Structures are given as C-alpha cells and as structure tokens.
C-alpha cells in the first residue's frame, strides 16, 4: 500500500485523534499553540481510497540566518507503527518535510520497549550494583519494539538520547512511570499503593488538606511554588506566560484537556499540579510543592485526587511522566522516583527519539547551535 501525505486542517487532525483510544498530548493540534517559537503544521496520511489513516503534528524550529528548519514530531506521528511497510509511511513524511525547508527530522515513536514492575524498581534502587535502570533486567520486554528499531536503522534513522550531548534541546523523556487503570476499580488502585502512600493520604485528610480544581486565575499561585520547586530540584523554570498560554490553547480545544489542582491547608497553597487528558491517557504534567508544612503530606493528597478524577474520566493509564534512569543515591532525583514507585505502577521505557538528517552538514550545524542555547 502507498500513502499520500499533505497538510490537513486542525479540524481533520483533531477529529482523527478524538476517534482513537489515546494519543500523546503533544500530537494534538493545540500543542502547536503552546510552542510559539516553533511553526506548527498538521500532517495527514491518506491511503489509496483517499481515507485519512494517520496524522502528525510537526513543529518547525528555524536555524539562525538560514531559511531551514528542524522538524520535530514529539511523541509522534500517530500512524500504524506495527505496519510491515513502515517505510511506506515514513518516506512520504520525509519528502513532505523536506519541501517545507526541513534539514533534519526528529520524531518520538510512541512505542513501549520494556517495563519494570514497582517491586523490580525498588529492588534495583536497593542494589548498590544497579547504576542505571536500563541495565536492570526488565519485568516485560516488547519484542515488536526491537523490530521497529531495526527497521528505522535500516532506513537511515539515528537513535538519540535526550540530554546525552547530541546537541538537540528538544527531547521527551525515554523513561516514564505509569499506573495502569484499565479494568481496575479505584479501590484496587488504592490497594496497589504502598503502605506509606496510604498512610500519608489519611494523614493529609486528618490534617485538613483540601484539594481543589483551579482555573486560569489560579496559575500565579501554582507558579509561585513552581519556582520554589525549580530551585530545590535544580531545573530552569518556564515563565508564567508559558502556563497561561498552555491553559488558553489546550482548554480552547477541549475544556478537559488541561486541569489545575491545588492543595490548600489553613489558607496556604502547599502543592499544585497540572493534569492533561487525551482519550484514555491521563498525564501528571507539571508539579510544584513548597517546603512548608510537608508533614501534612499535600503531595500524596493532590496526586490521589488527580488519580481518582482520572479514573472517573475513564482513564486506562495514569502517567507520571519522566523518571531518572540513574539509580545511585547521589542522584537528587531518586527521591522523586521513590515517590512514584510508591503508587505500585511500573517504569516504562519507550523507544526513544530518532533523527533523520536530510542535510548531514546542516544537521551537524544545527546540533552545535542547539547545544549552545
């Protein structure tokens, strides 16, 4: 089968996504509005019957002084990745992006490669010989992911690691933590929490922590403790305008696409978090907490409220997003991993991000530029 690719309308793009059980929140049309430094285009694959069979959100970042771009499809495109003729899907995409001035293409196939149970991760953390999660025997392997990776290499795609010095600032986490919800009652999910989690939820309730759903006007309250979190956890915070733009763009597309939760205690906001939903997939997106009154356990309270609401929405998975791959005690992110492991979910490794240099010389120049930003 051959496919024809062309730019499609946002309405066509969104209708296709909404007809699916789930897709990445970075592949919905409104995500392009969240990224004003990138030019966005909705792409569509059409089969021989002129039926739309795949979509993708492509983001274009310009290379300074040249009318050439990095084309990026974060956690996409949304196509049949199990297809035997994968090349027939990707070649039209590369050809189209080249006509749009792309010198290099980056994509993130939404393909799971391996999974580790919560017990396996806890055991690995306790093992001084286990330096990285990738070196720990997985609880489950996905053989199809290996076949897809091999096909991509044969086509000329190059696998990359976010933050490994390859030069691209763009990049999504390869390792995430997820709690499966499909076929489970909320009581079953609660029983899956470890004893500390269940104790902390009760402690927060007894202390009078109240978790509420906020709105656009509550974003500054979220942002105040988000900046505190950034300083504590050693990352560069995004500006408030980013979250305001995110809220406006995503909720305009779907009122339930983005939610804001705040944990209150005696007039203080102690924790806040954003939640994103596309179909049956729910993400804990951004979180923030203050060092004040940590003993009333606002983080457990807010997450349990979000998980409960996600279950009520019909989620099949609650996604805590990125986790560290480094298991050494000196890693300042290990505490966050332990927090997520307490939910009884599973660590998940995706296939990672892949580059296709359409112009090898300029691709290298782009890498140098992005590494210096």
C-alpha positions in Angstrom: 0.0 0.0 0.0 1.2 3.5 -0.8 0.3 6.6 1.1 -0.1 10.2 0.1 0.8 12.9 2.6 -0.4 16.5 2.7 -1.1 19.3 5.2 -4.5 18.9 6.8 -6.8 21.3 8.7 -6.8 21.4 12.5 -10.4 20.1 12.5 -9.4 17.0 10.5 -6.4 16.4 12.7 -8.4 16.7 15.9 -11.3 14.5 14.7 -8.8 11.7 13.9 -7.2 12.0 17.3 -10.5 12.0 19.1 -11.6 8.8 17.3 -8.6 7.0 18.9 -8.4 5.5 22.4 -5.4 7.7 23.1 -2.6 9.7 21.6 0.1 11.9 23.1 -0.9 15.4 24.3 2.0 16.6 22.1 0.3 15.4 19.0 -3.0 17.3 19.3 -3.3 20.5 17.1 -3.4 22.9 20.1 0.0 21.8 21.3 1.4 23.9 18.4 -0.1 27.0 20.0 1.8 26.2 23.2 5.1 26.5 21.3 5.2 30.0 19.7 8.9 29.7 18.9 8.0 26.8 16.6 5.9 26.9 13.4 3.3 24.1 13.6 1.7 22.1 10.8 -0.9 19.3 10.9 0.1 16.4 8.6 -2.2 13.7 7.2 -1.6 10.3 5.6 -4.1 9.2 3.0 -4.5 5.6 1.7 -5.4 4.6 -1.9 -9.1 5.2 -1.1 -8.3 8.8 -0.1 -9.2 8.0 3.6 -7.2 9.7 6.4 -5.3 6.9 8.1 -2.7 8.8 10.1 -1.8 12.2 11.5 1.1 14.1 12.9 1.8 17.4 14.5 5.1 18.7 13.1 6.9 21.6 14.8 9.5 23.6 12.8 12.3 25.5 14.6 14.3 27.8 12.3 18.1 27.7 12.1 19.5 31.2 12.6 20.3 33.1 9.4 19.0 30.3 7.2 15.5 29.6 6.0 15.9 26.0 7.1 14.4 24.1 10.0 14.5 21.3 12.4 11.2 19.4 12.0 10.1 17.8 15.2 7.2 15.4 15.9 7.2 15.0 19.7 5.8 11.5 20.7 4.6 11.0 17.2 3.5 10.7 14.5 0.2 8.9 15.1 0.4 6.1 12.5 0.3 2.3 12.3 3.7 1.6 13.8 3.2 -2.1 13.6 2.8 -2.0 9.9 5.2 -4.3 7.9 5.6 -1.5 5.3 6.7 1.2 7.8 8.9 2.7 5.2 5.8 3.5 3.1 4.6 5.6 6.0 7.8 7.5 6.8 9.2 8.2 3.3 6.3 10.5 2.3 6.7 12.3 5.6 10.4 13.0 5.0 9.7 14.1 1.4 7.0 16.5 2.5 9.1 17.9 5.4 12.0 18.5 3.0 9.7 20.6 0.8 8.9 22.7 3.9 12.6 23.5 4.3 13.5 20.9 7.0 17.2 20.0 7.1 16.7 17.4 9.9 13.7 15.5 11.3 13.3 14.4 14.9 10.4 12.1 15.9 9.4 10.1 19.0 7.7 6.8 18.1 5.1 6.1 20.9 6.3 2.6 21.2 7.0 0.8 24.6 10.2 -1.2 24.6 10.4 -2.5 28.2 8.6 -2.4 31.5 9.7 -2.8 35.2 7.3 -3.6 38.0 7.3 -1.4 41.1 8.9 -4.2 43.0 11.7 -4.6 40.4 12.5 -0.9 40.6 12.5 -0.9 44.4 14.9 -3.9 44.3 17.1 -2.1 41.8 17.3 1.1 43.9 18.4 -1.0 46.9 21.1 -2.8 44.9 24.4 -0.8 45.0 25.5 -2.6 41.8 22.5 -1.3 39.8 23.7 2.0 38.5 21.1 2.6 35.8 17.6 1.3 35.2 18.4 0.4 31.6 20.9 -2.2 32.8 18.3 -3.9 35.1 16.5 -6.9 33.8 13.0 -5.9 32.7 9.8 -7.5 34.0 8.5 -7.5 30.5 10.0 -6.9 27.1 8.1 -5.8 23.9 9.8 -7.7 21.0 7.9 -5.6 18.4 9.8 -2.6 19.6 13.1 -4.2 18.7 11.8 -5.0 15.2 10.7 -1.4 14.7 14.0 0.0 15.9 15.9 -2.3 13.4 13.6 -1.1 10.6 14.3 2.5 11.4 18.1 2.0 11.4 17.9 0.3 8.0 16.0 3.3 6.7 18.8 5.7 8.0 17.2 6.9 11.2 19.6 7.5 14.1 18.5 6.9 17.7 19.2 9.7 20.2 19.1 10.2 23.9 17.7 13.5 25.4 20.5 15.2 27.3 23.2 13.0 26.1 25.1 15.8 24.4 23.9 15.1 20.9 23.0 18.8 20.6 19.2 18.8 20.5 17.5 20.8 23.2 14.2 19.3 22.1 13.5 16.0 23.7 11.0 14.0 25.7 11.7 11.5 28.5 12.5 8.0 27.4 11.8 6.6 30.8 8.4 7.3 32.5 6.3 5.9 35.3 2.8 4.8 34.7 -0.1 3.3 36.8 -2.3 1.0 34.7 -6.0 1.7 35.3 -7.7 -0.4 32.6 -10.1 -3.0 34.2 -9.3 -1.8 37.7 -11.6 -0.3 40.3 -10.5 2.7 42.3 -10.4 0.5 45.4 -8.0 -1.9 43.6 -5.8 1.1 42.6 -5.7 2.3 46.2 -4.8 -1.2 47.4 -1.8 -1.0 44.9 -0.4 2.0 46.8 2.3 1.1 49.3 1.7 1.5 53.0 3.5 4.8 53.2 1.3 6.3 50.5 -2.0 5.1 52.1 -0.8 6.4 55.5 0.1 9.8 54.0 -3.2 10.2 52.2 -5.0 9.6 55.6 -2.7 11.9 57.4 -3.4 14.7 54.8 -7.1 14.2 55.2 -7.0 14.2 59.0 -4.8 17.4 58.9 -7.5 19.1 56.9 -5.7 19.4 53.5 -8.3 20.3 50.8 -7.5 19.6 47.1 -9.5 21.8 44.7 -9.7 22.2 41.0 -8.4 25.6 40.0 -8.7 27.8 36.8 -6.7 30.3 34.8 -6.7 32.8 37.7 -5.0 30.3 40.0 -2.0 29.9 37.7 0.0 32.5 39.6 -0.5 30.6 42.8 0.8 27.5 41.1 3.7 29.4 39.6 4.9 30.8 42.9 5.6 27.4 44.4 6.7 26.0 41.0 9.6 28.5 41.0 10.5 27.3 44.6 10.4 23.7 43.3 12.7 24.5 40.4 15.3 25.9 42.8 15.0 22.9 45.1 15.1 20.3 42.3 17.7 22.1 40.2 15.9 22.8 36.9 15.2 26.0 35.0 11.6 27.1 35.4 9.4 28.0 32.5 7.9 31.5 32.6 4.4 32.1 33.9 3.3 33.1 30.4 4.1 29.6 29.2 1.5 28.0 31.5 -1.0 30.8 30.8 -0.6 30.1 27.1 -0.8 26.4 27.7 -4.1 26.7 29.6 -5.6 29.0 27.0 -4.6 26.9 24.0 -5.5 23.4 25.4 -8.8 24.3 27.1 -10.0 26.1 24.0 -9.6 22.8 22.1 -11.2 20.7 24.9 -12.3 22.0 28.3 -11.0 18.8 29.9 -7.6 18.8 28.1 -5.9 20.6 31.0 -6.8 20.8 34.6 -5.1 22.6 37.5 -5.2 21.2 41.1 -4.2 23.0 44.3 -3.7 21.5 47.8 -4.8 24.0 50.5 -4.2 23.9 54.2 -5.3 26.6 56.5 -5.2 29.3 53.8 -1.9 28.2 52.3 -1.3 26.6 48.9 1.2 23.8 49.7 1.2 21.9 46.4 -0.2 22.3 42.9 -0.1 20.3 39.7 -1.4 20.2 36.1 -3.1 17.3 34.6 -3.6 16.6 30.8 -6.0 14.2 29.2 -6.3 12.9 25.6 -8.7 10.0 25.3 -8.0 7.3 27.8 -4.4 8.6 28.6 -4.0 11.0 31.6 -0.7 12.7 32.4 0.5 14.4 35.6 2.3 17.1 33.7 3.8 19.8 35.9 4.0 19.7 39.7 5.0 22.1 42.4 5.3 22.0 46.2 6.6 24.2 49.0 8.9 23.1 51.8 6.4 24.5 54.3 4.2 22.1 56.2 5.4 19.0 54.4 4.3 17.0 57.4 0.6 17.3 56.3 1.5 15.4 53.1 0.0 17.6 50.4 1.8 15.8 47.6 0.1 12.5 48.3 -3.2 14.2 48.7 -3.1 16.0 45.4 -1.9 13.0 43.5 -4.6 10.8 44.9 -7.3 13.4 44.0 -5.9 13.5 40.4 -5.7 9.8 40.1 -9.3 9.5 41.4 -10.5 12.1 38.9 -8.6 10.4 36.1 -10.3 7.1 36.9 -13.7 8.8 36.9 -12.9 10.2 33.4 -12.3 6.6 32.2 -8.5 6.7 32.0 -6.8 3.4 31.1 -3.4 4.8 32.4 -2.2 7.5 34.7 1.1 8.7 33.5 3.6 10.3 36.0 5.8 11.3 33.0 9.6 11.3 33.2 11.8 9.4 35.8 15.5 9.3 36.2 17.4 6.4 34.7 20.2 6.8 37.3 19.7 4.8 40.5 22.6 6.0 42.6 21.9 7.5 46.0 23.8 10.7 45.0 21.2 11.4 42.3 18.9 14.2 43.6 16.0 12.9 41.5 16.0 9.5 43.2 13.5 10.7 45.9 11.0 11.6 43.1 11.4 8.1 41.6 10.8 6.5 45.0 7.6 8.7 45.4 6.3 7.5 42.1 7.2 3.8 42.7 5.0 4.0 45.8 2.0 4.1 43.6 2.6 0.4 42.7 2.7 1.2 39.0 5.5 0.4 36.5 8.5 2.0 35.0 8.2 2.1 31.2 10.9 2.6 28.6 9.9 4.0 25.2 11.8 3.5 22.0 13.3 7.0 22.4 13.7 9.8 19.9 15.1 9.3 16.4 16.8 11.7 13.9 16.9 11.7 10.1 19.4 14.1 8.7 18.0 15.4 5.4 21.2 17.5 5.1 24.1 16.0 7.1 26.2 19.1 7.1 23.5 21.4 8.2 22.2 18.8 10.6 25.5 18.9 12.4 25.5 22.7 12.4 22.0 22.6 14.0 23.2 20.2 16.7 26.1 22.6 17.6 23.6 25.6 17.7 21.1 23.8 19.9 23.8 22.6 22.3 24.9 26.2 22.9 21.4 27.6 23.6 
